[in-house]
Amino acid sequence: MSINAQELHELHWMMEMLHTIDVGLVVLDRDFKIQIWNGFMENHSGYKPAEVKDKLLFSLFDEIDEEWFKNKAESVALLKNKAFTIWEQRQYLFKFDNYRPITGTAENMYQNTTFIPLLSVTGEVSHLCILIYDVTDNAMNKQMLEKLIAASKD
């Protein structure tokens, strides 16, 4: 299979984009070993992509409820459909420190996540993509609004 120069350039900038977007991107194989780890994940975890490659997710992040995660991943694979979590259900998947000065009252980052099945050429789910969105600002604003509403009723 030959890749021409134009396709190689397009692949390069697509990979650069995925590495630098301000959203966490993790790809796991079916054994929950990390295959892709982008810059967002590196910046917030302190782990470089080469350090986590082929490592079991749960061995690096003990805050992840392994049973819950495996059940979520299995449903995504079985249904071949996306699944989501929001911070109101589970504050975070990865326990990252909050780094935003505006929402400095939050100790940890609030996260929404998307679980995406990745299909092989045979149509089987071979990998799981996880997108991690930092929604700390939204979460803190909503909590503050709820406190103000509650205080106004007193």
SULWO-V651053 format. One record per residue. N is the residue number from 0. RES is the residue in three letters. SS is DSSP state (A for helix, B for strand, O for the rest). OMEGA is omega in whole degrees, 0 to 359 (999 if undefined). D_CENTER is the distance of its C-alpha to the mean C-alpha in Angstrom with 2 decimals. Layout:
BEGIN
n;res;ss;omega;d_center
N;RES;SS;OMEGA;D_CENTER
N;RES;SS;OMEGA;D_CENTER
END
This chain:
BEGIN
n;res;ss;omega;d_center
0;MET;O;184;32.24
1;SER;O;176;32.82
2;ILE;O;180;30.45
3;ASN;O;185;32.37
4;ALA;A;180;31.78
5;GLN;A;179;30.35
6;GLU;A;178;27.68
7;LEU;A;178;26.85
8;HIS;A;179;26.55
9;GLU;A;178;24.29
10;LEU;A;180;21.99
11;HIS;A;182;22.03
12;TRP;A;175;21.13
13;MET;A;178;18.37
14;MET;A;178;16.80
15;GLU;A;179;17.56
16;MET;A;181;15.92
17;LEU;A;181;12.58
18;HIS;A;187;12.88
19;THR;A;179;13.90
20;ILE;O;182;12.05
21;ASP;O;176;10.85
22;VAL;O;177;7.30
23;GLY;B;179;4.61
24;LEU;B;179;5.35
25;VAL;B;173;5.97
26;VAL;B;180;9.04
27;LEU;B;170;10.98
28;ASP;B;185;14.63
29;ARG;O;176;16.34
30;ASP;O;179;17.22
31;PHE;O;175;13.63
32;LYS;B;185;14.34
33;ILE;B;179;11.96
34;GLN;B;178;13.25
35;ILE;B;184;11.19
36;TRP;B;187;9.55
37;ASN;O;184;9.81
38;GLY;A;177;11.63
39;PHE;A;181;9.17
40;MET;A;178;7.92
41;GLU;A;182;11.66
42;ASN;A;185;12.87
43;HIS;A;181;11.20
44;SER;A;186;11.59
45;GLY;O;179;14.86
46;TYR;O;174;14.33
47;LYS;O;180;15.39
48;PRO;A;181;14.22
49;ALA;A;180;17.67
50;GLU;A;184;17.40
51;VAL;A;182;14.51
52;LYS;O;179;15.63
53;ASP;O;176;16.94
54;LYS;O;177;16.18
55;LEU;B;183;15.38
56;LEU;A;186;11.99
57;PHE;A;178;14.09
58;SER;A;180;16.61
59;LEU;A;186;14.46
60;PHE;O;184;12.66
61;ASP;O;176;15.40
62;GLU;O;180;13.96
63;ILE;O;177;11.97
64;ASP;O;188;14.61
65;GLU;A;181;15.25
66;GLU;A;179;17.48
67;TRP;A;183;15.33
68;PHE;A;181;12.32
69;LYS;A;177;14.91
70;ASN;A;179;16.53
71;LYS;A;181;13.55
72;ALA;A;181;12.94
73;GLU;A;179;16.71
74;SER;A;178;17.15
75;VAL;A;181;14.76
76;ALA;A;182;16.79
77;LEU;A;182;20.05
78;LEU;A;185;19.83
79;LYS;O;184;18.16
80;ASN;O;179;16.42
81;LYS;O;172;13.11
82;ALA;B;186;12.11
83;PHE;B;166;10.53
84;THR;B;176;10.31
85;ILE;O;185;11.58
86;TRP;O;180;12.32
87;GLU;O;175;15.85
88;GLN;O;185;15.19
89;ARG;O;187;12.97
90;GLN;O;182;12.63
91;TYR;O;169;9.40
92;LEU;O;177;7.42
93;PHE;O;182;7.72
94;LYS;O;179;11.13
95;PHE;O;175;11.22
96;ASP;B;172;14.52
97;ASN;O;183;15.18
98;TYR;O;185;16.61
99;ARG;O;183;17.98
100;PRO;O;181;21.77
101;ILE;O;182;22.21
102;THR;O;183;20.18
103;GLY;O;179;21.43
104;THR;O;178;22.41
105;ALA;O;180;18.95
106;GLU;O;182;18.48
107;ASN;B;178;14.72
108;MET;O;171;11.94
109;TYR;O;186;11.49
110;GLN;B;162;8.17
111;ASN;B;181;7.93
112;THR;B;173;5.54
113;THR;B;177;6.97
114;PHE;B;185;8.06
115;ILE;B;176;10.40
116;PRO;B;177;13.36
117;LEU;B;185;14.68
118;LEU;B;174;18.44
119;SER;O;179;20.91
120;VAL;O;178;24.20
121;THR;O;178;25.78
122;GLY;O;178;23.52
123;GLU;O;177;21.95
124;VAL;B;182;18.26
125;SER;B;183;17.77
126;HIS;B;177;14.04
127;LEU;B;177;10.78
128;CYS;B;177;8.05
129;ILE;B;175;4.52
130;LEU;B;181;3.57
131;ILE;B;181;2.79
132;TYR;B;175;6.58
133;ASP;B;181;9.13
134;VAL;O;183;11.87
135;THR;A;181;14.10
136;ASP;A;180;17.04
137;ASN;A;182;17.11
138;ALA;A;181;16.91
139;MET;A;178;19.62
140;ASN;A;180;21.74
141;LYS;A;179;21.74
142;GLN;A;179;22.68
143;MET;A;178;25.36
144;LEU;A;179;26.74
145;GLU;A;178;27.00
146;LYS;A;179;28.89
147;LEU;A;178;31.18
148;ILE;A;179;31.96
149;ALA;A;180;32.70
150;ALA;A;181;34.88
151;SER;A;179;36.79
152;LYS;A;181;37.75
153;ASP;O;999;39.36
END
